Amino acid sequence: MTSSPAPVSELHVEVWGAGEPVVLVHGSLATGADEWQAQRPLTEFGYQLVVPDRRGYGSSPTAAGEDYIVDADDIVSLLGGGAHLVGHSYGGLGAMFAAARNPEACRSLTLLEAPVSSIVPDHPEVRAFDDAVRAMWQSDLSDADWVRGFLATVGTDPDELSEELLSAATELVPVFRSGRPYFDAMPPIDVIAAAAFPKLVVSGGHDDGWEAMCGALAERIGAEHAVVEGAGHEIQFTGDPLNERLVALWQRG
């Protein structure tokens, strides 16, 4: 099977493999290629992985700050005539808005710890999580110290990341801290719930706040909720345990 051409987009997009298309949307403080390396083996199952850098990240156009609403426009264009859609963390917000805008082009939707605290504002663990993130947002730490503190807050152990990844994340701090905050997001829950495509919400089993958000999101949109432990917030780094869940979902779509 020959590879299809890369989707037409202003974004920098890598295309891995050939077959049924899957759009993989990275989270904050990362690039597509860095975040989804452990998913490359999925190309062996007949899937073409479309891996963009979101605006402000990597080799894509610069941006004053990341914005899940702008991301949604880009993701819709990447879905083309139809693709499976996977979004991690902040990238999950853009994925949700994109899926709601064009549900006919979304063959399935997977959300890996998308920050949807607005749907459970009164949950104590979710409030504590939001308070910790807001405190980091307002801190005056250096970018290098801020990266380590923020990663720990959301559930990623900075000591388990390479110095190369930490350095790259540090350079991305300005675009993240100047972006549209996740806690202002009001995701299109009802539209996604009404859509016919299969849905999966995945949490990492490492934090009560994340578990509460993911559990509530899955219930509200009619999704399966899976817990994939072993990599904290960076669920995609688990590789096979997540990949098996993805293939099972895609085969239903």
N, C-alpha and C positions, 0 to 999 in steps of 0.2 A: 504494500500500500504506500502511495506517495503522500508526502506531507501537503496539507492545504496551505495556501499563503497566509501570512499573518493578517489578522483583521485590520481594516483601515481605521486608523486612530491617530490622534495627535500624541498619544502616549508612547513611551518606549515599551514594546511588547516582545517578549520572548515566546516562541512556540516550540514546545517539546513533543515530539512524536506525531502520530497520525491516527485519525479515527474520529470517534464521537467527541465533539469539543466540550471542554471543561474550562471555565474561567475561574482562576484562583486569585483572590483579592487580598493583598497583604494588609497587616495592621500598621500601627504607628512605629516610628523609629526603626524602620526596616525597609528593604527593597524586596521586590517579588522573587528574584533569584535566590536571595539569602534565605527567605522565609519558607520556600516550598521545595527545597532540595530533597527532602525525605519523601516527597510525592512523585519524584521522577519515575520510580518503578511502575507507576500506574500506566505509563505508556505501553508497557508490555501486555496490558489487558485490552488494548484497542482504543485507548483514549488519547486525544490530542489536548495537551495542557497549554492553555493560553495564560501567560503570566505577565501581567502589566506591572510597571512601576506607577503608583498613583501620582497625581500632580504634586510637585514639590519634592518628590523623592527620586533618587537614582538618576537615570538619564531622561526622565520625562520633563516637560516644561516646568519652569520654576513657578512657585506660588507663594504668596505672602503667608499663607497658612493652609493647613489641610482642611477640607470641607466635604462632609459626607453627601451634601446635596449636589455639589459639582461632581463628586465621584460617581453618583448615580447616573448622571448623563453619560459619562465615559463608559460605565459598565453596560448600559443599555446598548451602546454602539458595539461593544465587544460581544454581546450575546448574539448579534446578527440574527439569522433565521431561527436559531435555537441552540442552547447550550446548557449544561449543568453549571451551577453557580455555587462557589464556596467562598465565604468571607470570614476572615479572622479578626477578632477584636474590633477596632475602629473601622476596619474594612468591611465588617459585617453590617455596619449601619448603611453604608453606601449600597451594599448588596441588597438589603431589605427594600430600600427605596427604589432601586432598579427593578427588582422583581415585581414590585407593586405597579410600576409604570408600564411594564410590558410582560404580564404573566404568561402570555402565549409563547414567548421566546425563552422562558425559564423552564427547563426540563426537570430540574429539582433545585432545592435550596438547602444548603448546609451552612449553619452559623456556629463558629467556634468561639465561645465566650464573647459574644457581641455585647457591649455595655448598654443595657436597656434599663437602667435604674428607674427611669420615669414610669415604668409600668408597675413597679412595686415600691412606691415612694415611702411607704410607712413600715417597711420591713426593717427591723433593727440592724441586722447584719449588712443590708444594702446601704442604709444610712451611714453606717460606720465606714463602709468602703468609700462612699462618695465623699465623706468628710476627709478621709485620708488623702484622696486624690486631689481635692480642692486645696488642701494644705500644701501639697507638693506644688500645685499650679502657682500658688502665691508666694512660694519660697524664693529666697534670693541666693540660692546655692549656685556654684559654678555649674556649667553645663555637664562637666564630667561627673561631679558629685550628684547632680540632679538625676542623671540617667540611672545611676546605681540605685538611688533612693526610689525613683519612680518604678523601675523594674521590680524591685522588692515589694512595693506597695501593691502592684497588680498581680503578683504571684510568679514572677520569673526570678530565679536566683542569679544575680549578676556574676557570681563566682563560677557558675557553670557555663558561661559564655566565653568565647575566645576574646583576647585583647583586640583582635581585629574587628570583631563584631561590636564590641563596646565602643571602640573608637569611631566606627561608622555611625553608631547610634548617637554618639555625642554630637557629631556634626549635624544631625537631623533635629536636634532639640528645638531650634528656633521655629522651624516650620510647624512643629507639633504644638508648641506653647502659644503660637499666634493663631492657631486654627479655631474652627467652630467646636466648642466643647461638646463632648458626648452627652453630658448631663442636661443639655438643652434639647436633646433629640426627642421627638414624639413620633416613633416609627409607625408606619401604616399597618398596624396589626390586623385590623379588620379585613383589609384588602388581601393581605397574605393568607389569612385564615380561610377566606372564601376561594382562594385559587386552588386549582385541581392538582398542581404538581406536588410530588412527595417532598417532605420537609424533615430535616434532622437538625437538632440542637445538641451540641457537644460541649460538655464542661470537663474540667481537668481534675476534679475531686480534691482540690487543694485549699479551697477557701469557702466559707459558709455564704459570704456575700455573692460570689459568683454562682454557687449552686442554687441560691434562691432566685437570682435573676434568670438563669438558664431554665430552671424548672418552671417558673412562671411564664417565660416566653414560649416554651414548648407547649404548655397547656393552652395558652391564648391563641396560638397559630395552628394548633392541631398537628404538632410535630412529635416525632419520636425524640426522647431525651436519652442520650447515651453519655456515660462517664468514661473517659479514657485517661487513666492516670499515668504518671511517670515523667511528665515534662512541665508540670505546673501550668501556667497560662499559655505556654508555647506548645499547645496540643499537637500541632502538625509535626513537631520534632520527634514524636513517638514513632513515626513511620508506619510500620505494618499494622499495629493495632488500630490506628485511625484509617489507614488505607483500606483495610478490610471492611470497615463500616461504610466508607464511601462507595466502594464497588457494589456492596449489597443494595445501597440506596439507588445508585445509578441504574442498576439492572431492573429496578422497579419502575424507573421513569422511562 
